[in-house]
Structures are given as structure tokens and as C-alpha cells.
């Protein structure tokens, strides 16, 4: 694939939907810096896969729940952009990193709530804020939400509330960053066959069958369904789409 000259930053890019997104971007000629929290080996494997596709990818460690590390991360990112691409900016930010906690409302602890908040809301808010000077004018930001912000399933009250906050934040970012030509949208996956949340959709037949039964397309989602859609949005002429929630769920619960 011929390089487009564009660079994406993908948080949580060593596994799951983030990994698939990095690979799909590479297939569309978009290079990437991607973050991982703890598994350097997994991250190195993803970078190697991108290189095998003819692209460039650099893995950088980051705990997106700890905002105290964001300034140092931004400094390291500047060095990576200069050394690898001779750039001072990148084009696309995909706030993908996330965790899942499935507990009934009555059993959700303050620690559970704070853990979700730090990753999904506080981390997204302040990492985006920190990286704003490095995002090229005319760039794009995609924030990951969830179908659970639209439909309700028991056990996801805290998680879905965080994703609802991300969707509101997306609209405000779109409003405030429009002057720079930066489009900001929300991507909301449905139930996907990954290891997220313990891998139930992928590994538990009853869960997979339930998802298929309430999905218009008749099956659970696959990582390629999400990574491919993200790549298409970023590689295509979608810069006039902003402030929108784009659900990629195969028609789950419609």
C-alpha cells in the first residue's frame, strides 16, 4: 500500500480493536504511533506486522488512566515524530484504550467507578488536551464509545455512563476545534468478538448467540468490522463529518 503521508496515534493499540485499527490503517497507507500499557511483546508484534505490510508503526508505553505521565508522553511523541517521520505533528487521534467492568449497579464499588472514570473520561479528556498542540490543523479525532450508551444491558451502568460522557465531550470538542478544521466524532461499536471484558462475546457460545439474535446482521461483530470502518473514515473524504455518533454494531437492538 502506498503511504498517504498521514500519521495516526492510537491508544491501546497492542490488542483487540486497537490492534486491528493499527493494522487496518497500515493497509490504507496510514502510519501509526500506538500505545500499550504493559505488554511490550504484544506491542512489538503489532509493529512488526505493520512493517510487513510496508508501513511504519512505533509502540510507546502509556497508562491512559494516569494523567501525571501525559506531559512526558507528549515529549517522547515529539521525538518519535521527528526521528521517524521528520514531522512535528500527527494527523489522527483515536482514543481507543479502555477497560470493561460488568457489575450490577448495586454492587459497583467506588474503586470500580473511579477506575472506569480515569480511563474512559478523565484520560480521554486530558490526553486529548495535552496532545492538541501536536495535532495538525485539518486533522481528525475519533473517540470510542459503545452501543451500550444507546441500549441498556444489566451490569454496565458505570461503563455506559462513562461512554455517554465521551459522546457529550465529542460534541464539545467538535465545536471548539472546528476553527482549526479538526473533525471530532464518536465511534460506537456493538458487541465484538475480542478479549474485552473477559472475552465473553468471543468465547461463550450462549453470549455470542444472544448477540446474534438481537443484531440485524445476524452475528456478533468482528474486529475487522470496527478497524475497517475507522480506517475508511480516516482514509476517505470524511472531513466534513463532525460532532457525530457513528454506531458500528450491525444493527444491534434496533
C-alpha positions in Angstrom: 0.0 0.0 0.0 1.3 3.4 -1.0 1.8 5.7 2.0 -0.6 8.6 2.3 1.9 10.5 4.4 -0.6 10.6 7.3 0.1 9.5 10.9 -2.4 8.3 13.5 -2.0 8.0 17.2 -4.0 5.0 18.5 -4.2 4.4 22.3 -4.5 0.8 23.4 -3.1 -0.4 20.1 -1.4 -3.6 21.2 -4.5 -5.8 21.3 -8.2 -6.0 20.5 -9.8 -3.3 18.5 -6.8 -1.0 18.8 -4.5 -3.6 17.2 -6.9 -4.2 14.4 -7.2 -0.5 13.8 -3.5 -0.1 13.6 -3.3 -2.9 11.0 -6.2 -1.6 9.0 -4.7 1.9 8.9 -1.5 0.4 7.6 -3.4 -1.4 4.8 -4.7 2.1 3.9 -1.3 3.7 3.8 -1.6 5.4 7.2 1.3 5.0 9.7 0.8 4.9 13.4 2.2 5.6 16.8 0.3 3.4 19.2 0.3 3.0 23.0 0.4 -0.1 25.2 0.0 -0.3 28.9 2.1 -3.3 29.9 2.7 -5.9 27.2 5.8 -4.7 25.3 6.0 -8.1 23.5 2.4 -7.8 22.1 3.2 -4.2 21.0 6.4 -5.2 19.3 4.5 -7.9 17.4 1.9 -5.4 16.1 4.7 -3.1 15.0 6.3 -6.0 13.1 3.0 -6.8 11.4 2.7 -3.2 10.2 6.3 -3.2 8.8 5.4 -6.5 7.0 2.6 -4.6 5.3 5.1 -1.9 4.2 4.1 0.7 6.8 5.7 2.3 9.8 4.5 1.9 13.4 6.1 2.8 16.7 4.9 1.5 20.1 5.0 3.8 23.1 4.2 2.8 26.7 1.4 4.8 28.3 -1.1 4.3 31.1 -4.0 6.4 30.0 -5.5 6.3 33.5 -2.6 8.3 34.9 -2.6 11.9 33.7 0.7 12.6 35.5 2.5 10.9 32.7 0.9 12.7 29.8 3.4 15.6 29.5 6.3 13.2 29.4 4.5 11.1 26.8 3.9 14.2 24.6 7.6 15.0 24.8 8.5 11.4 23.8 6.0 11.6 21.0 7.6 14.8 19.6 10.9 12.9 19.4 9.3 9.9 17.7 7.6 12.1 15.1 10.8 13.9 14.3 13.1 10.9 14.2 10.7 8.5 12.3 8.8 10.8 10.0 10.6 14.2 10.2 7.3 15.7 11.4 6.3 18.0 14.2 2.6 16.9 14.2 0.4 13.9 13.6 -3.0 13.8 11.8 -5.4 11.5 13.5 -6.0 10.8 17.2 -8.0 7.6 18.1 -8.9 7.4 21.8 -9.4 3.7 21.9 -7.8 2.5 25.2 -10.4 1.1 27.5 -11.3 -1.5 30.1 -14.6 -3.2 30.9 -16.3 -3.8 34.2 -19.5 -5.8 34.2 -21.2 -5.5 37.6 -24.8 -4.8 38.7 -25.4 -1.2 39.8 -25.9 -2.2 43.4 -22.5 -4.0 43.5 -20.4 -1.4 41.7 -17.8 0.0 44.1 -16.3 3.4 44.2 -13.0 1.8 43.1 -14.7 0.3 40.1 -16.2 3.6 39.2 -13.0 5.6 39.6 -11.1 3.0 37.5 -13.5 3.4 34.7 -13.7 7.2 35.0 -9.9 7.5 34.9 -9.5 5.5 31.7 -12.6 6.4 29.8 -13.3 10.0 30.7 -10.5 11.7 32.6 -7.8 10.1 30.5 -9.5 10.9 27.2 -10.2 14.5 28.2 -6.7 15.3 29.4 -4.7 13.3 26.9 -6.5 15.0 24.1 -5.9 18.3 25.8 -2.2 17.6 26.2 -1.8 16.5 22.5 -3.8 19.3 20.9 -0.6 21.3 20.0 0.7 18.2 18.1 -2.4 17.5 16.1 -2.2 19.0 12.6 -4.8 21.6 11.6 -7.3 19.7 9.4 -6.8 16.6 11.4 -9.4 14.3 13.0 -10.2 12.9 16.4 -12.2 9.7 17.0 -13.4 8.8 20.5 -14.5 5.3 21.2 -17.9 4.9 22.8 -20.2 1.9 22.9 -23.6 0.7 21.7 -24.3 0.4 25.5 -24.6 4.2 25.6 -27.8 3.8 23.4 -29.3 0.5 24.6 -29.1 -0.9 28.1 -27.9 -4.3 29.4 -27.7 -5.1 33.1 -24.2 -4.8 34.6 -23.0 -1.9 32.5 -24.4 1.1 34.3 -21.0 2.6 35.2 -19.2 1.7 31.9 -22.0 3.0 29.7 -22.3 6.2 31.8 -18.6 6.9 31.0 -19.2 6.3 27.3 -22.2 8.7 27.5 -19.8 11.4 28.9 -17.4 10.7 26.0 -20.2 11.3 23.5 -21.0 14.7 25.0 -17.3 15.6 25.2 -17.0 14.7 21.5 -19.7 17.3 20.5 -17.9 20.0 22.6 -14.6 19.2 21.0 -16.1 19.4 17.6 -17.5 22.8 18.4 -14.3 24.2 19.8 -11.8 22.6 17.4 -13.7 23.4 14.2 -11.8 26.6 13.9 -8.7 24.6 13.3 -10.5 22.3 10.7 -10.3 19.4 13.1 -13.2 17.0 12.8 -14.2 15.1 16.0 -16.5 12.1 16.0 -17.6 9.2 18.2 -17.3 5.6 17.1 -19.7 3.3 19.0 -19.0 -0.4 18.5 -21.6 -3.0 19.3 -20.7 -6.4 20.8 -17.4 -7.6 19.3 -15.6 -10.9 19.4 -12.4 -9.8 21.3 -10.9 -10.4 24.7 -12.5 -7.3 26.0 -14.4 -7.8 29.3 -13.1 -11.3 29.6 -13.8 -12.3 26.0 -17.4 -13.4 26.7 -18.8 -12.4 23.3 -16.0 -14.4 21.6 -15.7 -17.4 23.9 -19.1 -18.1 25.5 -21.4 -19.6 22.9 -24.6 -18.5 24.7 -23.5 -14.9 24.8 -22.4 -15.0 21.2 -25.8 -16.5 20.2 -27.7 -13.9 22.1 -25.8 -11.1 20.5 -26.5 -12.6 17.0 -30.2 -12.9 17.9 -30.6 -9.2 18.6 -28.5 -8.0 15.7 -30.0 -7.1 12.3 -27.0 -8.6 10.5 -27.4 -11.9 12.4 -24.0 -12.2 14.0 -21.7 -10.7 16.6 -19.2 -8.1 15.4 -15.6 -8.9 14.4 -12.5 -6.7 15.0 -12.3 -6.1 11.2 -15.8 -4.6 11.3 -14.5 -1.8 13.6 -11.0 -1.3 12.4 -12.1 -1.3 8.8 -14.7 1.3 9.4 -12.2 3.5 11.3 -9.7 3.2 8.5 -12.3 4.1 5.9 -13.4 7.2 7.8 -9.8 8.4 8.2 -8.6 7.4 4.7 -11.7 8.8 3.0 -13.1 12.2 2.3 -14.9 12.5 5.7 -13.5 15.7 7.0 -16.9 17.4 6.8 -18.4 14.9 9.2 -18.0 16.2 12.7 -19.8 16.1 16.1 -21.5 12.8 15.2 -22.0 9.5 16.9 -21.4 6.7 14.4 -22.5 3.3 15.6 -20.9 0.2 14.1 -23.0 -2.6 15.6 -24.6 -4.4 12.6 -27.9 -3.1 13.8 -27.8 -4.4 17.4 -31.0 -3.7 19.3 -32.7 -1.7 16.5 
